[in-house]
Amino acid sequence: MGNIISKKLLSEVLRTDIYQIGAGNENHVSFWTMSRDDNEKHYTTINAYELAHKCKEWAVKNNNIQLWSYIYDRGARCSLHGGNYTKYFDEESEPEVIFKACQWILDNK
């Protein structure tokens, strides 16, 4: 499986410079950061569900947008509620659909 979150979104949510994203899956996201102190790359793995929660917090705190996500018979759905609009996103897993909705927020700021 390829990257399930973009480098730009991961950098925004974690508030750090991401050097590279590794192969992700519905359970984990791996990435490398570049240390400013010693110019070394550091490898990190984060649980995809924990990262999805951080994305929801980012959406509310930085964009005043609520994300509601749930699993249903065909996969996962996330509804984005902000201002006078609601948007819906569908994917196979809950983290993927939250990342997709947050990417939309980032792309449409």
Backbone atoms as SQL, in Angstrom:
CREATE TABLE atoms (id INTEGER PRIMARY KEY, chain TEXT, resi INTEGER, resn TEXT, atom TEXT, x REAL, y REAL, z REAL);
INSERT INTO atoms VALUES
  (1, 'A', 1, 'MET', 'N', 0.846, -1.183, 0.000),
  (2, 'A', 1, 'MET', 'CA', 0.000, 0.000, 0.000),
  (3, 'A', 1, 'MET', 'C', 0.884, 1.236, 0.000),
  (4, 'A', 2, 'GLY', 'N', 0.478, 2.249, -0.712),
  (5, 'A', 2, 'GLY', 'CA', 1.235, 3.492, -0.779),
  (6, 'A', 2, 'GLY', 'C', 0.984, 4.363, 0.438),
  (7, 'A', 3, 'ASN', 'N', 1.406, 5.593, 0.341),
  (8, 'A', 3, 'ASN', 'CA', 1.205, 6.529, 1.439),
  (9, 'A', 3, 'ASN', 'C', -0.282, 6.810, 1.623),
  (10, 'A', 4, 'ILE', 'N', -0.718, 6.767, 2.868),
  (11, 'A', 4, 'ILE', 'CA', -2.128, 7.033, 3.139),
  (12, 'A', 4, 'ILE', 'C', -2.341, 8.472, 3.608),
  (13, 'A', 5, 'ILE', 'N', -1.239, 9.219, 3.767),
  (14, 'A', 5, 'ILE', 'CA', -1.311, 10.628, 4.168),
  (15, 'A', 5, 'ILE', 'C', -0.198, 11.369, 3.424),
  (16, 'A', 6, 'SER', 'N', -0.449, 12.601, 3.079),
  (17, 'A', 6, 'SER', 'CA', 0.566, 13.369, 2.354),
  (18, 'A', 6, 'SER', 'C', 1.618, 13.906, 3.319),
  (19, 'A', 7, 'LYS', 'N', 2.779, 14.163, 2.778),
  (20, 'A', 7, 'LYS', 'CA', 3.893, 14.732, 3.546),
  (21, 'A', 7, 'LYS', 'C', 3.498, 16.104, 4.104),
  (22, 'A', 8, 'LYS', 'N', 2.818, 16.900, 3.294),
  (23, 'A', 8, 'LYS', 'CA', 2.404, 18.244, 3.707),
  (24, 'A', 8, 'LYS', 'C', 1.412, 18.185, 4.877),
  (25, 'A', 9, 'LEU', 'N', 0.419, 17.299, 4.778),
  (26, 'A', 9, 'LEU', 'CA', -0.566, 17.178, 5.854),
  (27, 'A', 9, 'LEU', 'C', 0.086, 16.649, 7.126),
  (28, 'A', 10, 'LEU', 'N', 0.925, 15.631, 7.001),
  (29, 'A', 10, 'LEU', 'CA', 1.605, 15.077, 8.173),
  (30, 'A', 10, 'LEU', 'C', 2.449, 16.153, 8.857),
  (31, 'A', 11, 'SER', 'N', 3.140, 16.968, 8.084),
  (32, 'A', 11, 'SER', 'CA', 3.942, 18.064, 8.637),
  (33, 'A', 11, 'SER', 'C', 3.071, 19.068, 9.380),
  (34, 'A', 12, 'GLU', 'N', 1.918, 19.404, 8.804),
  (35, 'A', 12, 'GLU', 'CA', 0.991, 20.366, 9.424),
  (36, 'A', 12, 'GLU', 'C', 0.447, 19.832, 10.749),
  (37, 'A', 13, 'VAL', 'N', 0.006, 18.595, 10.736),
  (38, 'A', 13, 'VAL', 'CA', -0.645, 18.015, 11.919),
  (39, 'A', 13, 'VAL', 'C', 0.355, 17.788, 13.051),
  (40, 'A', 14, 'LEU', 'N', 1.534, 17.274, 12.723),
  (41, 'A', 14, 'LEU', 'CA', 2.532, 16.990, 13.757),
  (42, 'A', 14, 'LEU', 'C', 3.421, 18.192, 14.072),
  (43, 'A', 15, 'ARG', 'N', 3.288, 19.259, 13.260),
  (44, 'A', 15, 'ARG', 'CA', 4.051, 20.486, 13.451),
  (45, 'A', 15, 'ARG', 'C', 5.556, 20.206, 13.485),
  (46, 'A', 16, 'THR', 'N', 6.011, 19.474, 12.476),
  (47, 'A', 16, 'THR', 'CA', 7.429, 19.163, 12.322),
  (48, 'A', 16, 'THR', 'C', 7.747, 19.008, 10.846),
  (49, 'A', 17, 'ASP', 'N', 8.993, 19.142, 10.502),
  (50, 'A', 17, 'ASP', 'CA', 9.406, 18.968, 9.114),
  (51, 'A', 17, 'ASP', 'C', 9.579, 17.482, 8.818),
  (52, 'A', 18, 'ILE', 'N', 8.815, 16.991, 7.868),
  (53, 'A', 18, 'ILE', 'CA', 8.889, 15.586, 7.471),
  (54, 'A', 18, 'ILE', 'C', 9.834, 15.475, 6.283),
  (55, 'A', 19, 'TYR', 'N', 10.824, 14.625, 6.410),
  (56, 'A', 19, 'TYR', 'CA', 11.785, 14.405, 5.333),
  (57, 'A', 19, 'TYR', 'C', 11.209, 13.453, 4.291),
  (58, 'A', 20, 'GLN', 'N', 10.607, 12.361, 4.757),
  (59, 'A', 20, 'GLN', 'CA', 10.066, 11.349, 3.850),
  (60, 'A', 20, 'GLN', 'C', 9.038, 10.502, 4.599),
  (61, 'A', 21, 'ILE', 'N', 8.028, 10.045, 3.872),
  (62, 'A', 21, 'ILE', 'CA', 7.027, 9.136, 4.442),
  (63, 'A', 21, 'ILE', 'C', 7.316, 7.735, 3.925),
  (64, 'A', 22, 'GLY', 'N', 7.257, 6.758, 4.817),
  (65, 'A', 22, 'GLY', 'CA', 7.442, 5.362, 4.428),
  (66, 'A', 22, 'GLY', 'C', 6.126, 4.771, 3.969),
  (67, 'A', 23, 'ALA', 'N', 6.152, 3.506, 3.632),
  (68, 'A', 23, 'ALA', 'CA', 4.926, 2.810, 3.231),
  (69, 'A', 23, 'ALA', 'C', 3.990, 2.749, 4.431),
  (70, 'A', 24, 'GLY', 'N', 2.739, 3.110, 4.228),
  (71, 'A', 24, 'GLY', 'CA', 1.778, 3.096, 5.314),
  (72, 'A', 24, 'GLY', 'C', 0.768, 1.982, 5.129),
  (73, 'A', 25, 'ASN', 'N', -0.003, 1.740, 6.157),
  (74, 'A', 25, 'ASN', 'CA', -1.127, 0.819, 6.062),
  (75, 'A', 25, 'ASN', 'C', -2.218, 1.346, 6.973),
  (76, 'A', 26, 'GLU', 'N', -3.293, 0.606, 7.102),
  (77, 'A', 26, 'GLU', 'CA', -4.398, 1.141, 7.903),
  (78, 'A', 26, 'GLU', 'C', -4.095, 1.152, 9.398),
  (79, 'A', 27, 'ASN', 'N', -2.977, 0.567, 9.820),
  (80, 'A', 27, 'ASN', 'CA', -2.639, 0.550, 11.244),
  (81, 'A', 27, 'ASN', 'C', -1.485, 1.463, 11.641),
  (82, 'A', 28, 'HIS', 'N', -0.559, 1.738, 10.737),
  (83, 'A', 28, 'HIS', 'CA', 0.611, 2.543, 11.085),
  (84, 'A', 28, 'HIS', 'C', 1.051, 3.443, 9.931),
  (85, 'A', 29, 'VAL', 'N', 1.665, 4.554, 10.302),
  (86, 'A', 29, 'VAL', 'CA', 2.288, 5.460, 9.347),
  (87, 'A', 29, 'VAL', 'C', 3.734, 5.625, 9.813),
  (88, 'A', 30, 'SER', 'N', 4.672, 5.419, 8.907),
  (89, 'A', 30, 'SER', 'CA', 6.078, 5.601, 9.254),
  (90, 'A', 30, 'SER', 'C', 6.634, 6.785, 8.469),
  (91, 'A', 31, 'PHE', 'N', 7.583, 7.491, 9.091),
  (92, 'A', 31, 'PHE', 'CA', 8.150, 8.669, 8.438),
  (93, 'A', 31, 'PHE', 'C', 9.510, 8.990, 9.041),
  (94, 'A', 32, 'TRP', 'N', 10.256, 9.816, 8.312),
  (95, 'A', 32, 'TRP', 'CA', 11.554, 10.287, 8.754),
  (96, 'A', 32, 'TRP', 'C', 11.491, 11.796, 8.926),
  (97, 'A', 33, 'THR', 'N', 12.088, 12.283, 9.996),
  (98, 'A', 33, 'THR', 'CA', 12.259, 13.709, 10.198),
  (99, 'A', 33, 'THR', 'C', 13.750, 14.015, 10.097),
  (100, 'A', 34, 'MET', 'N', 14.070, 15.260, 9.817),
  (101, 'A', 34, 'MET', 'CA', 15.466, 15.678, 9.744),
  (102, 'A', 34, 'MET', 'C', 15.741, 16.582, 10.930),
  (103, 'A', 35, 'SER', 'N', 16.670, 16.180, 11.773),
  (104, 'A', 35, 'SER', 'CA', 17.027, 16.965, 12.939),
  (105, 'A', 35, 'SER', 'C', 17.775, 18.225, 12.516),
  (106, 'A', 36, 'ARG', 'N', 17.377, 19.341, 13.060),
  (107, 'A', 36, 'ARG', 'CA', 18.064, 20.601, 12.757),
  (108, 'A', 36, 'ARG', 'C', 19.381, 20.706, 13.518),
  (109, 'A', 37, 'ASP', 'N', 19.479, 19.984, 14.626),
  (110, 'A', 37, 'ASP', 'CA', 20.684, 20.067, 15.456),
  (111, 'A', 37, 'ASP', 'C', 21.861, 19.299, 14.862),
  (112, 'A', 38, 'ASP', 'N', 21.615, 18.055, 14.482),
  (113, 'A', 38, 'ASP', 'CA', 22.730, 17.215, 14.026),
  (114, 'A', 38, 'ASP', 'C', 22.610, 16.776, 12.571),
  (115, 'A', 39, 'ASN', 'N', 21.595, 17.294, 11.862),
  (116, 'A', 39, 'ASN', 'CA', 21.386, 16.969, 10.452),
  (117, 'A', 39, 'ASN', 'C', 21.222, 15.467, 10.203),
  (118, 'A', 40, 'GLU', 'N', 20.709, 14.761, 11.180),
  (119, 'A', 40, 'GLU', 'CA', 20.475, 13.318, 11.079),
  (120, 'A', 40, 'GLU', 'C', 18.998, 13.051, 10.800),
  (121, 'A', 41, 'LYS', 'N', 18.736, 11.961, 10.092),
  (122, 'A', 41, 'LYS', 'CA', 17.354, 11.537, 9.849),
  (123, 'A', 41, 'LYS', 'C', 16.915, 10.619, 10.993),
  (124, 'A', 42, 'HIS', 'N', 15.696, 10.831, 11.441),
  (125, 'A', 42, 'HIS', 'CA', 15.148, 10.024, 12.528),
  (126, 'A', 42, 'HIS', 'C', 13.871, 9.336, 12.051),
  (127, 'A', 43, 'TYR', 'N', 13.803, 8.031, 12.249),
  (128, 'A', 43, 'TYR', 'CA', 12.674, 7.210, 11.809),
  (129, 'A', 43, 'TYR', 'C', 11.661, 7.112, 12.937),
  (130, 'A', 44, 'THR', 'N', 10.385, 7.294, 12.603),
  (131, 'A', 44, 'THR', 'CA', 9.310, 7.231, 13.587),
  (132, 'A', 44, 'THR', 'C', 8.123, 6.494, 12.986),
  (133, 'A', 45, 'THR', 'N', 7.406, 5.775, 13.826),
  (134, 'A', 45, 'THR', 'CA', 6.158, 5.136, 13.427),
  (135, 'A', 45, 'THR', 'C', 5.076, 5.602, 14.390),
  (136, 'A', 46, 'ILE', 'N', 3.902, 5.909, 13.842),
  (137, 'A', 46, 'ILE', 'CA', 2.769, 6.323, 14.674),
  (138, 'A', 46, 'ILE', 'C', 1.564, 5.479, 14.287),
  (139, 'A', 47, 'ASN', 'N', 0.768, 5.134, 15.277),
  (140, 'A', 47, 'ASN', 'CA', -0.459, 4.391, 15.031),
  (141, 'A', 47, 'ASN', 'C', -1.382, 5.249, 14.173),
  (142, 'A', 48, 'ALA', 'N', -1.936, 4.681, 13.123),
  (143, 'A', 48, 'ALA', 'CA', -2.784, 5.433, 12.184),
  (144, 'A', 48, 'ALA', 'C', -4.034, 5.989, 12.864),
  (145, 'A', 49, 'TYR', 'N', -4.583, 5.270, 13.831),
  (146, 'A', 49, 'TYR', 'CA', -5.785, 5.752, 14.521),
  (147, 'A', 49, 'TYR', 'C', -5.440, 6.925, 15.445),
  (148, 'A', 50, 'GLU', 'N', -4.273, 6.876, 16.077),
  (149, 'A', 50, 'GLU', 'CA', -3.819, 7.994, 16.896),
  (150, 'A', 50, 'GLU', 'C', -3.576, 9.222, 16.013),
  (151, 'A', 51, 'LEU', 'N', -2.956, 9.005, 14.858),
  (152, 'A', 51, 'LEU', 'CA', -2.716, 10.099, 13.925),
  (153, 'A', 51, 'LEU', 'C', -4.037, 10.662, 13.394),
  (154, 'A', 52, 'ALA', 'N', -5.003, 9.808, 13.119),
  (155, 'A', 52, 'ALA', 'CA', -6.312, 10.270, 12.651),
  (156, 'A', 52, 'ALA', 'C', -6.968, 11.162, 13.710),
  (157, 'A', 53, 'HIS', 'N', -6.834, 10.783, 14.974),
  (158, 'A', 53, 'HIS', 'CA', -7.387, 11.611, 16.058),
  (159, 'A', 53, 'HIS', 'C', -6.688, 12.979, 16.085),
  (160, 'A', 54, 'LYS', 'N', -5.374, 12.981, 15.921),
  (161, 'A', 54, 'LYS', 'CA', -4.629, 14.236, 15.881),
  (162, 'A', 54, 'LYS', 'C', -5.093, 15.097, 14.700),
  (163, 'A', 55, 'CYS', 'N', -5.423, 14.450, 13.589),
  (164, 'A', 55, 'CYS', 'CA', -5.932, 15.180, 12.425),
  (165, 'A', 55, 'CYS', 'C', -7.272, 15.833, 12.736),
  (166, 'A', 56, 'LYS', 'N', -8.144, 15.121, 13.427),
  (167, 'A', 56, 'LYS', 'CA', -9.436, 15.702, 13.810),
  (168, 'A', 56, 'LYS', 'C', -9.229, 16.914, 14.720),
  (169, 'A', 57, 'GLU', 'N', -8.298, 16.798, 15.663),
  (170, 'A', 57, 'GLU', 'CA', -7.995, 17.921, 16.548),
  (171, 'A', 57, 'GLU', 'C', -7.441, 19.106, 15.747),
  (172, 'A', 58, 'TRP', 'N', -6.564, 18.827, 14.793),
  (173, 'A', 58, 'TRP', 'CA', -6.003, 19.860, 13.930),
  (174, 'A', 58, 'TRP', 'C', -7.114, 20.579, 13.157),
  (175, 'A', 59, 'ALA', 'N', -8.079, 19.818, 12.637),
  (176, 'A', 59, 'ALA', 'CA', -9.179, 20.403, 11.860),
  (177, 'A', 59, 'ALA', 'C', -9.984, 21.386, 12.704),
  (178, 'A', 60, 'VAL', 'N', -10.254, 21.043, 13.948),
  (179, 'A', 60, 'VAL', 'CA', -11.034, 21.916, 14.829),
  (180, 'A', 60, 'VAL', 'C', -10.200, 23.114, 15.278),
  (181, 'A', 61, 'LYS', 'N', -9.016, 22.842, 15.776),
  (182, 'A', 61, 'LYS', 'CA', -8.184, 23.901, 16.362),
  (183, 'A', 61, 'LYS', 'C', -7.716, 24.925, 15.328),
  (184, 'A', 62, 'ASN', 'N', -7.296, 24.471, 14.173),
  (185, 'A', 62, 'ASN', 'CA', -6.698, 25.369, 13.188),
  (186, 'A', 62, 'ASN', 'C', -7.656, 25.832, 12.101),
  (187, 'A', 63, 'ASN', 'N', -8.783, 25.172, 11.959),
  (188, 'A', 63, 'ASN', 'CA', -9.683, 25.490, 10.852),
  (189, 'A', 63, 'ASN', 'C', -11.142, 25.638, 11.254),
  (190, 'A', 64, 'ASN', 'N', -11.446, 25.392, 12.526),
  (191, 'A', 64, 'ASN', 'CA', -12.810, 25.474, 13.030),
  (192, 'A', 64, 'ASN', 'C', -13.769, 24.583, 12.235),
  (193, 'A', 65, 'ILE', 'N', -13.291, 23.373, 11.918),
  (194, 'A', 65, 'ILE', 'CA', -14.093, 22.405, 11.165),
  (195, 'A', 65, 'ILE', 'C', -14.208, 21.121, 11.975),
  (196, 'A', 66, 'GLN', 'N', -15.420, 20.636, 12.116),
  (197, 'A', 66, 'GLN', 'CA', -15.680, 19.374, 12.808),
  (198, 'A', 66, 'GLN', 'C', -15.657, 18.214, 11.812),
  (199, 'A', 67, 'LEU', 'N', -15.009, 17.119, 12.191),
  (200, 'A', 67, 'LEU', 'CA', -15.023, 15.898, 11.387),
  (201, 'A', 67, 'LEU', 'C', -15.687, 14.798, 12.188),
  (202, 'A', 68, 'TRP', 'N', -16.658, 14.151, 11.593),
  (203, 'A', 68, 'TRP', 'CA', -17.322, 13.011, 12.208),
  (204, 'A', 68, 'TRP', 'C', -17.077, 11.815, 11.313),
  (205, 'A', 69, 'SER', 'N', -16.579, 10.746, 11.887),
  (206, 'A', 69, 'SER', 'CA', -16.266, 9.568, 11.074),
  (207, 'A', 69, 'SER', 'C', -16.903, 8.333, 11.681),
  (208, 'A', 70, 'TYR', 'N', -17.183, 7.373, 10.803),
  (209, 'A', 70, 'TYR', 'CA', -17.772, 6.121, 11.257),
  (210, 'A', 70, 'TYR', 'C', -17.557, 5.037, 10.209),
  (211, 'A', 71, 'ILE', 'N', -17.682, 3.814, 10.664),
  (212, 'A', 71, 'ILE', 'CA', -17.563, 2.636, 9.810),
  (213, 'A', 71, 'ILE', 'C', -18.973, 2.200, 9.415),
  (214, 'A', 72, 'TYR', 'N', -19.137, 1.779, 8.179),
  (215, 'A', 72, 'TYR', 'CA', -20.408, 1.228, 7.744),
  (216, 'A', 72, 'TYR', 'C', -20.135, 0.077, 6.789),
  (217, 'A', 73, 'ASP', 'N', -21.161, -0.529, 6.254),
  (218, 'A', 73, 'ASP', 'CA', -21.021, -1.785, 5.509),
  (219, 'A', 73, 'ASP', 'C', -20.103, -1.704, 4.291),
  (220, 'A', 74, 'ARG', 'N', -19.910, -0.546, 3.694),
  (221, 'A', 74, 'ARG', 'CA', -19.058, -0.425, 2.503),
  (222, 'A', 74, 'ARG', 'C', -17.700, 0.189, 2.793),
  (223, 'A', 75, 'GLY', 'N', -17.365, 0.445, 4.036),
  (224, 'A', 75, 'GLY', 'CA', -16.083, 1.047, 4.375),
  (225, 'A', 75, 'GLY', 'C', -16.212, 2.057, 5.492),
  (226, 'A', 76, 'ALA', 'N', -15.665, 3.237, 5.281),
  (227, 'A', 76, 'ALA', 'CA', -15.690, 4.290, 6.292),
  (228, 'A', 76, 'ALA', 'C', -16.131, 5.598, 5.634),
  (229, 'A', 77, 'ARG', 'N', -16.792, 6.415, 6.407),
  (230, 'A', 77, 'ARG', 'CA', -17.266, 7.710, 5.922),
  (231, 'A', 77, 'ARG', 'C', -16.859, 8.771, 6.933),
  (232, 'A', 78, 'CYS', 'N', -16.536, 9.939, 6.406),
  (233, 'A', 78, 'CYS', 'CA', -16.229, 11.097, 7.238),
  (234, 'A', 78, 'CYS', 'C', -17.052, 12.261, 6.716),
  (235, 'A', 79, 'SER', 'N', -17.734, 12.937, 7.614),
  (236, 'A', 79, 'SER', 'CA', -18.452, 14.142, 7.222),
  (237, 'A', 79, 'SER', 'C', -17.729, 15.335, 7.825),
  (238, 'A', 80, 'LEU', 'N', -17.556, 16.341, 7.005),
  (239, 'A', 80, 'LEU', 'CA', -16.827, 17.550, 7.354),
  (240, 'A', 80, 'LEU', 'C', -17.863, 18.657, 7.513),
  (241, 'A', 81, 'HIS', 'N', -17.871, 19.314, 8.664),
  (242, 'A', 81, 'HIS', 'CA', -18.854, 20.348, 8.955),
  (243, 'A', 81, 'HIS', 'C', -18.138, 21.649, 9.295),
  (244, 'A', 82, 'GLY', 'N', -18.278, 22.628, 8.424),
  (245, 'A', 82, 'GLY', 'CA', -17.638, 23.916, 8.663),
  (246, 'A', 82, 'GLY', 'C', -18.409, 25.025, 7.991),
  (247, 'A', 83, 'GLY', 'N', -18.594, 26.102, 8.714),
  (248, 'A', 83, 'GLY', 'CA', -19.322, 27.232, 8.139),
  (249, 'A', 83, 'GLY', 'C', -20.723, 26.821, 7.741),
  (250, 'A', 84, 'ASN', 'N', -21.068, 27.083, 6.484),
  (251, 'A', 84, 'ASN', 'CA', -22.405, 26.767, 5.978),
  (252, 'A', 84, 'ASN', 'C', -22.405, 25.561, 5.049),
  (253, 'A', 85, 'TYR', 'N', -21.457, 24.675, 5.223),
  (254, 'A', 85, 'TYR', 'CA', -21.393, 23.544, 4.294),
  (255, 'A', 85, 'TYR', 'C', -21.070, 22.247, 5.029),
  (256, 'A', 86, 'THR', 'N', -21.412, 21.158, 4.366),
  (257, 'A', 86, 'THR', 'CA', -21.082, 19.809, 4.816),
  (258, 'A', 86, 'THR', 'C', -20.577, 19.044, 3.602),
  (259, 'A', 87, 'LYS', 'N', -19.475, 18.342, 3.768),
  (260, 'A', 87, 'LYS', 'CA', -18.916, 17.500, 2.704),
  (261, 'A', 87, 'LYS', 'C', -18.763, 16.089, 3.246),
  (262, 'A', 88, 'TYR', 'N', -18.865, 15.111, 2.360),
  (263, 'A', 88, 'TYR', 'CA', -18.727, 13.711, 2.744),
  (264, 'A', 88, 'TYR', 'C', -17.585, 13.066, 1.969),
  (265, 'A', 89, 'PHE', 'N', -16.853, 12.194, 2.643),
  (266, 'A', 89, 'PHE', 'CA', -15.745, 11.465, 2.037),
  (267, 'A', 89, 'PHE', 'C', -15.890, 9.988, 2.381),
  (268, 'A', 90, 'ASP', 'N', -15.520, 9.122, 1.454),
  (269, 'A', 90, 'ASP', 'CA', -15.576, 7.677, 1.666),
  (270, 'A', 90, 'ASP', 'C', -14.229, 7.044, 1.338),
  (271, 'A', 91, 'GLU', 'N', -13.828, 6.079, 2.128),
  (272, 'A', 91, 'GLU', 'CA', -12.605, 5.299, 1.912),
  (273, 'A', 91, 'GLU', 'C', -12.805, 3.927, 2.534),
  (274, 'A', 92, 'GLU', 'N', -11.766, 3.098, 2.427),
  (275, 'A', 92, 'GLU', 'CA', -11.849, 1.740, 2.959),
  (276, 'A', 92, 'GLU', 'C', -11.721, 1.693, 4.474),
  (277, 'A', 93, 'SER', 'N', -10.887, 2.567, 5.065),
  (278, 'A', 93, 'SER', 'CA', -10.673, 2.537, 6.512),
  (279, 'A', 93, 'SER', 'C', -10.931, 3.916, 7.120),
  (280, 'A', 94, 'GLU', 'N', -11.170, 3.918, 8.422),
  (281, 'A', 94, 'GLU', 'CA', -11.455, 5.184, 9.103),
  (282, 'A', 94, 'GLU', 'C', -10.261, 6.151, 9.063),
  (283, 'A', 95, 'PRO', 'N', -9.029, 5.714, 9.344),
  (284, 'A', 95, 'PRO', 'CA', -7.924, 6.666, 9.229),
  (285, 'A', 95, 'PRO', 'C', -7.805, 7.259, 7.824),
  (286, 'A', 96, 'GLU', 'N', -7.921, 6.426, 6.796),
  (287, 'A', 96, 'GLU', 'CA', -7.800, 6.918, 5.424),
  (288, 'A', 96, 'GLU', 'C', -8.834, 7.990, 5.101),
  (289, 'A', 97, 'VAL', 'N', -10.045, 7.802, 5.559),
  (290, 'A', 97, 'VAL', 'CA', -11.098, 8.769, 5.239),
  (291, 'A', 97, 'VAL', 'C', -10.885, 10.083, 5.996),
  (292, 'A', 98, 'ILE', 'N', -10.357, 10.001, 7.202),
  (293, 'A', 98, 'ILE', 'CA', -10.053, 11.217, 7.961),
  (294, 'A', 98, 'ILE', 'C', -8.901, 11.967, 7.303),
  (295, 'A', 99, 'PHE', 'N', -7.877, 11.235, 6.854),
  (296, 'A', 99, 'PHE', 'CA', -6.755, 11.873, 6.158),
  (297, 'A', 99, 'PHE', 'C', -7.236, 12.530, 4.868),
  (298, 'A', 100, 'LYS', 'N', -8.149, 11.874, 4.170),
  (299, 'A', 100, 'LYS', 'CA', -8.684, 12.428, 2.919),
  (300, 'A', 100, 'LYS', 'C', -9.438, 13.731, 3.190),
  (301, 'A', 101, 'ALA', 'N', -10.260, 13.756, 4.225),
  (302, 'A', 101, 'ALA', 'CA', -11.013, 14.966, 4.576),
  (303, 'A', 101, 'ALA', 'C', -10.063, 16.083, 4.997),
  (304, 'A', 102, 'CYS', 'N', -9.045, 15.762, 5.776),
  (305, 'A', 102, 'CYS', 'CA', -8.083, 16.778, 6.210),
  (306, 'A', 102, 'CYS', 'C', -7.257, 17.298, 5.048),
  (307, 'A', 103, 'GLN', 'N', -6.953, 16.430, 4.093),
  (308, 'A', 103, 'GLN', 'CA', -6.231, 16.884, 2.906),
  (309, 'A', 103, 'GLN', 'C', -7.088, 17.876, 2.131),
  (310, 'A', 104, 'TRP', 'N', -8.385, 17.623, 2.083),
  (311, 'A', 104, 'TRP', 'CA', -9.298, 18.554, 1.408),
  (312, 'A', 104, 'TRP', 'C', -9.251, 19.911, 2.121),
  (313, 'A', 105, 'ILE', 'N', -9.266, 19.894, 3.457),
  (314, 'A', 105, 'ILE', 'CA', -9.199, 21.143, 4.223),
  (315, 'A', 105, 'ILE', 'C', -7.909, 21.891, 3.883),
  (316, 'A', 106, 'LEU', 'N', -6.800, 21.173, 3.903),
  (317, 'A', 106, 'LEU', 'CA', -5.497, 21.781, 3.628),
  (318, 'A', 106, 'LEU', 'C', -5.443, 22.364, 2.211),
  (319, 'A', 107, 'ASP', 'N', -5.970, 21.630, 1.248),
  (320, 'A', 107, 'ASP', 'CA', -5.957, 22.086, -0.139),
  (321, 'A', 107, 'ASP', 'C', -6.904, 23.244, -0.414),
  (322, 'A', 108, 'ASN', 'N', -7.899, 23.441, 0.466),
  (323, 'A', 108, 'ASN', 'CA', -8.920, 24.463, 0.227),
  (324, 'A', 108, 'ASN', 'C', -8.906, 25.583, 1.261),
  (325, 'A', 109, 'LYS', 'N', -7.793, 25.761, 1.953),
  (326, 'A', 109, 'LYS', 'CA', -7.687, 26.845, 2.935),
  (327, 'A', 109, 'LYS', 'C', -7.793, 28.188, 2.251);
